Amino acid sequence: MSANQAAVRSDRRFLWLYALAWAGAAISYTPFLTILLPVRVDLLGGTDNVQWLAILTFVGAIAASLANILFGWLSDVSGSRRLWVLVGLLSSSVLLGLFPHVERFGPLVLLILLWQMALNMMLGPLAAWAGDCVPDSQKGRLGGLLAFAPASGALAGSVVTMPGLADPPLRFAMVALLAMACILPLVLLGQSGKVATQRPRDDAIAPLPWLRAMVTRMWCARLLVQIAEAALFAYLYFWFQTIDGRFDDSLTARILTLVLFLAAPCALIAGRWADRHDRPIFPLCIAAILAALGLAAMAMARGPAAAVTGFLVFGLSSNVFLALHSAQTLRVLPDDGRRGRNLGLFNLTNTVPSLIMPSLTLVLVPNLGFSGLFLVLAFLSIIAAVLLRHADRR
């Protein structure tokens, strides 16, 4: 086997190990935040359950934002990603197992803060690890593989909550074990995990001014699409109920799971196309435009078929956008030895929308209805597409 063939084989192995680890990362928090924590809060909070959950979500989002930046930066300074990922994985898993034993609000807030810090001790360096090892020529494929993570998280939530499979305390342990099973192979078998300050095996690097301008546009575009997704997914059930009362929570969950699973192969196809044609940003523009069209269709929907169709278009395109964007962000970040810190700042586009979305919804829905909200979100998606137009040209 030639040295070039060996390198290609090593790159492919890392891609698959990393995709599995990223799916494990989604498993580590998706079932907990969407199912296990709300159920626990409902049990403990009684009539104050909504207020409890809102406070925990708000505090958790702030802790996650700060911890992601902090531990990404610490992994830069230490020169290693692997140890931070391992310690974060083990710490967050242990803390997850403590939630069934907490029965008061104060300790629950403290535990959420500690868990978010441990979780992002793993997530920040893990995100930067891909930037250290994956060459630009494979960023599109990486983005496609990352799209399997949300579906994996949703599937894990369905598995651990199957009736009769496990009692509530054991469900937390099952989530932790599933996450470790997916992440440990990368920690044990992945490439060095040492911080790289140069792009791996790139043929050409864009001029620094272009990179700086592109970083800003990429950050703003993702923020706009994330606002649309956060607002919609938070109120999807309520909107479906206004269309047709037969849309119960079970049917809504099945539609959402279907969208996540369909988005993964679509993102993989789009990512591989971007790699082959050296057009890394073009699929993002198309996905943002399709997301806007889906939202416009939802705004005009008056029956269940039209509503589901509009949501499928939006859900598929927005998930493709976010997955590919995560990978292509690694292409435009400057190689200054602070990739972990920079990705932590980029991660604000994932947490800030959770703080913006409630106010936006409370202002628009009572006055304009869901149709008005969707049209505003469609406009945000169009702005995202405009920001990224011609971005492939250097």
C-alpha positions in Angstrom: 0.0 0.0 0.0 1.4 3.4 -1.0 1.7 6.3 1.5 -1.0 8.2 -0.3 -3.4 5.2 -0.1 -2.6 4.7 3.6 -3.4 8.4 4.2 -6.7 8.2 2.4 -7.6 5.1 4.3 -6.7 6.8 7.6 -8.8 9.8 6.7 -11.8 7.6 5.9 -11.5 5.7 9.2 -11.3 9.0 11.1 -14.4 10.3 9.3 -16.5 7.3 10.3 -15.1 7.2 13.9 -15.8 11.0 14.2 -19.3 10.6 12.8 -20.1 7.9 15.3 -18.7 10.1 18.1 -20.7 13.1 17.0 -23.8 10.9 17.0 -22.9 9.8 20.6 -22.6 13.5 21.5 -26.2 14.1 20.3 -27.3 11.0 22.2 -25.6 12.4 25.4 -28.0 15.4 25.5 -31.0 15.0 23.2 -33.0 12.3 25.1 -32.2 14.1 28.4 -33.2 17.6 27.3 -36.2 16.7 25.3 -37.7 13.8 27.4 -36.0 12.8 30.6 -35.5 16.3 32.1 -39.1 17.5 31.3 -40.5 14.3 32.8 -38.4 14.7 35.9 -39.4 18.4 36.3 -43.1 17.6 35.8 -42.8 15.0 38.6 -41.0 17.4 41.0 -42.4 20.8 40.0 -46.1 20.1 40.1 -48.0 23.3 39.1 -44.7 25.1 38.8 -43.3 22.7 36.2 -43.3 25.1 33.3 -41.5 27.8 35.3 -39.0 25.3 36.6 -38.2 24.0 33.1 -38.0 27.6 31.7 -35.4 28.6 34.3 -33.4 25.4 33.9 -33.3 25.8 30.1 -32.3 29.5 30.4 -29.6 28.8 32.9 -28.4 25.8 31.0 -28.1 27.7 27.8 -25.9 30.4 29.4 -23.7 27.8 31.1 -23.4 25.8 27.8 -22.3 28.9 25.9 -19.6 29.9 28.3 -18.3 26.4 28.9 -18.1 25.7 25.2 -15.8 28.7 24.7 -13.8 28.0 27.8 -13.0 24.4 27.2 -12.5 24.9 23.5 -9.9 27.5 24.4 -8.3 25.2 27.1 -8.0 22.4 24.6 -6.2 24.9 22.3 -3.8 26.0 25.0 -3.1 22.4 26.3 -2.4 21.2 22.7 -4.6 18.2 23.1 -8.3 17.4 22.4 -8.4 13.7 23.4 -8.0 14.2 27.2 -10.7 16.9 27.4 -13.2 14.8 25.4 -12.5 11.8 27.7 -12.8 13.7 30.9 -15.9 15.6 29.7 -17.6 12.3 28.6 -16.9 10.5 31.9 -17.9 13.6 34.0 -21.1 14.3 32.2 -22.1 10.6 32.3 -21.6 10.4 36.1 -23.6 13.7 36.6 -26.4 12.4 34.3 -26.8 9.5 36.7 -27.4 11.8 39.6 -30.5 13.5 38.2 -33.0 10.8 39.3 -31.8 11.3 42.9 -32.3 15.1 43.1 -35.7 16.1 44.5 -35.4 19.9 45.1 -35.2 22.8 42.7 -32.0 24.4 44.1 -29.8 21.3 43.7 -31.4 20.6 40.3 -30.2 24.0 39.1 -26.7 23.4 40.4 -26.6 19.9 38.8 -27.7 21.4 35.5 -24.9 23.9 35.6 -22.3 21.2 36.4 -23.7 18.9 33.8 -23.6 21.6 31.1 -20.0 22.4 32.0 -19.0 18.8 31.8 -20.9 18.2 28.6 -19.3 21.1 26.9 -15.9 20.1 28.2 -16.5 17.2 25.7 -18.3 19.0 23.0 -16.0 22.0 22.5 -12.8 20.0 22.0 -14.7 17.4 20.0 -15.9 19.9 17.5 -12.4 21.3 17.1 -10.9 17.8 16.7 -12.5 17.5 13.2 -10.9 20.8 12.2 -7.5 19.4 13.2 -7.8 16.2 11.2 -10.3 16.5 8.3 -8.9 18.2 5.1 -11.0 20.8 3.2 -11.6 18.3 0.4 -13.6 16.1 2.7 -15.5 18.8 4.6 -18.7 18.2 2.6 -18.7 14.5 3.3 -18.1 15.3 7.0 -21.1 17.6 7.0 -23.2 14.8 5.5 -22.2 12.4 8.1 -22.8 14.9 10.9 -26.5 15.0 9.8 -27.0 11.5 11.2 -26.4 12.8 14.8 -29.8 14.5 15.4 -31.6 11.4 14.1 -29.4 9.2 16.4 -30.4 11.4 19.4 -34.1 11.1 18.5 -33.8 7.4 18.1 -32.0 7.0 21.4 -34.8 8.9 23.1 -37.4 6.6 21.6 -35.4 3.5 22.7 -34.8 4.4 26.3 -38.4 5.4 26.8 -39.9 2.3 25.4 -42.7 1.1 27.8 -41.4 -1.7 30.0 -37.8 -1.5 28.9 -36.4 0.4 31.9 -37.5 2.3 35.0 -36.8 6.1 35.0 -33.5 6.0 36.9 -32.1 3.3 34.5 -33.1 5.4 31.5 -30.5 8.0 32.5 -27.8 5.3 32.8 -28.8 3.9 29.4 -28.3 7.3 27.8 -24.8 7.6 29.3 -23.8 4.1 28.2 -25.0 4.6 24.7 -23.1 7.9 24.5 -19.9 6.3 25.8 -20.2 3.4 23.3 -20.3 5.8 20.4 -17.6 8.3 21.6 -14.9 6.0 23.2 -13.9 4.4 19.8 -12.8 7.8 18.6 -11.0 8.5 21.9 -9.2 5.2 21.8 -8.6 4.7 18.0 -8.8 8.1 16.4 -6.0 10.2 15.1 -3.7 11.9 17.6 -6.1 14.5 18.9 -3.3 17.0 19.1 -4.1 20.6 18.1 -3.2 21.4 14.5 -2.5 25.0 13.5 -2.4 24.2 9.8 -5.1 23.0 7.5 -4.6 19.2 6.9 -3.3 18.6 3.4 -5.0 21.6 1.7 -3.9 22.5 -1.8 -4.8 26.2 -1.4 -5.7 28.5 1.4 -7.8 31.5 0.9 -6.4 35.0 1.7 -6.9 36.0 5.3 -9.2 39.0 4.5 -11.5 36.7 2.6 -11.6 34.3 5.6 -12.4 37.0 8.1 -15.3 38.4 6.0 -16.6 34.8 5.4 -16.5 34.0 9.1 -18.8 36.9 9.8 -21.2 36.0 7.0 -21.2 32.3 8.0 -21.9 33.2 11.7 -24.8 35.6 10.8 -26.3 33.1 8.3 -26.4 30.3 10.8 -27.8 32.5 13.5 -30.7 33.4 11.3 -31.5 29.8 10.3 -31.2 28.7 13.9 -33.7 31.3 15.0 -36.2 29.9 12.4 -35.6 26.3 13.5 -35.7 27.0 17.2 -38.9 29.0 16.9 -40.6 26.4 14.8 -39.6 23.3 16.6 -40.6 24.8 20.0 -44.1 25.5 18.8 -44.6 22.8 16.1 -47.1 20.9 18.2 -49.2 24.0 18.9 -49.2 25.0 15.2 -50.3 21.5 14.0 -53.1 21.7 16.6 -54.4 24.9 14.9 -54.4 23.2 11.6 -56.1 19.9 12.7 -56.9 18.7 16.2 -55.9 15.1 15.2 -52.2 16.2 15.3 -51.5 14.8 18.8 -48.1 14.7 20.5 -47.3 11.2 19.2 -48.0 12.1 15.5 -46.0 15.3 15.8 -43.1 13.3 17.3 -43.3 10.7 14.4 -43.3 13.5 11.8 -40.3 15.2 13.4 -38.3 11.9 13.6 -39.1 11.2 9.9 -37.7 14.6 8.9 -34.5 14.0 10.9 -33.9 10.6 9.3 -34.6 11.8 5.8 -32.3 14.8 6.2 -29.3 12.6 6.9 -28.9 11.0 3.4 -29.9 14.3 1.8 -27.0 16.1 3.6 -24.6 13.3 2.7 -25.5 13.6 -1.0 -25.2 17.4 -1.0 -21.9 17.3 0.9 -20.3 14.8 -1.5 -21.5 16.9 -4.4 -19.9 20.0 -2.8 -16.6 18.1 -2.4 -16.5 16.8 -6.0 -17.3 20.2 -7.5 -15.3 22.3 -5.0 -18.5 24.4 -4.2 -18.6 24.2 -0.4 -21.0 27.0 0.3 -23.4 26.7 -2.7 -25.5 23.9 -1.1 -26.0 26.1 2.0 -27.5 28.8 -0.2 -29.9 26.3 -1.8 -30.9 24.9 1.5 -31.6 28.3 3.0 -33.8 29.2 0.0 -35.7 25.9 0.3 -36.2 26.5 4.0 -37.7 29.9 3.2 -40.0 28.2 0.6 -41.1 25.6 3.2 -41.9 28.3 5.7 -43.9 30.3 3.1 -45.8 27.1 2.3 -46.5 26.6 6.0 -47.8 30.2 6.3 -50.3 29.5 3.6 -51.3 26.0 4.7 -54.9 25.5 5.5 -55.1 21.7 5.7 -53.0 18.8 7.2 -51.5 17.7 3.9 -50.2 21.2 3.0 -49.0 21.7 6.6 -47.0 18.5 6.6 -45.6 19.1 3.1 -44.4 22.6 4.1 -42.8 21.3 7.3 -41.1 18.5 5.4 -39.5 21.0 3.0 -38.4 23.3 5.8 -37.3 20.5 8.1 -35.2 18.7 5.5 -33.6 21.8 4.1 -32.8 23.4 7.5 -31.2 20.2 8.9 -29.1 19.9 5.7 -28.1 23.5 6.1 -27.0 23.1 9.7 -25.1 19.9 9.2 -23.2 21.1 6.2 -22.6 24.5 7.8 -21.0 22.8 10.9 -18.4 21.2 8.6 -17.8 24.1 6.3 -17.3 26.4 9.3 -14.0 24.5 9.9 -12.9 25.6 6.4 -13.2 29.3 7.0 -11.9 29.6 10.5 -8.4 31.1 10.6 -5.7 28.7 11.5 -4.2 30.6 14.5 -4.1 27.8 17.0 -7.3 28.9 18.6 -9.8 26.7 16.7 -11.5 25.4 19.8 -12.1 28.9 21.2 -13.3 30.1 17.8 -15.7 27.2 17.4 -17.0 28.1 20.9 -17.8 31.5 19.7 -19.5 30.0 16.7 -21.5 27.8 19.1 -23.3 30.9 20.3 -25.4 30.6 17.1 -26.9 27.4 18.7 -27.6 28.9 22.1 -28.5 32.5 21.5 -31.6 31.6 19.4 -33.1 29.9 22.5 -32.9 33.3 24.2 -34.3 35.3 21.2 -37.1 32.9 20.1 -39.5 33.3 23.0 -39.7 37.1 22.7 -40.0 36.9 18.9 -42.9 34.4 19.2 -44.7 36.3 21.9 -44.6 39.5 19.9 -45.7 38.0 16.5 -48.1 35.1 17.2 -50.8 37.1 19.2 -50.9 39.8 16.6 -50.2 38.1 13.3 -50.8 34.4 14.1 -48.5 31.6 13.1 -48.7 32.6 9.5 -47.1 36.0 10.3 -44.4 34.3 12.3 -43.5 31.9 9.5 -43.3 34.7 7.0 -40.9 36.6 9.2 -38.8 33.4 9.6 -38.9 32.8 5.9 -37.5 36.4 5.4 -34.6 35.5 7.9 -33.8 32.4 5.8 -33.7 34.5 2.6 -31.3 36.9 4.3 -29.1 33.9 5.2 -29.0 32.8 1.6 -28.1 36.4 0.5 -25.3 36.5 2.9 -23.7 33.4 1.5 -24.3 34.2 -2.2 -21.1 33.9 -4.4 -19.2 32.8 -1.2 -17.5 30.1 -3.3 -15.7 32.7 -5.3 -12.4 33.9 -3.9 
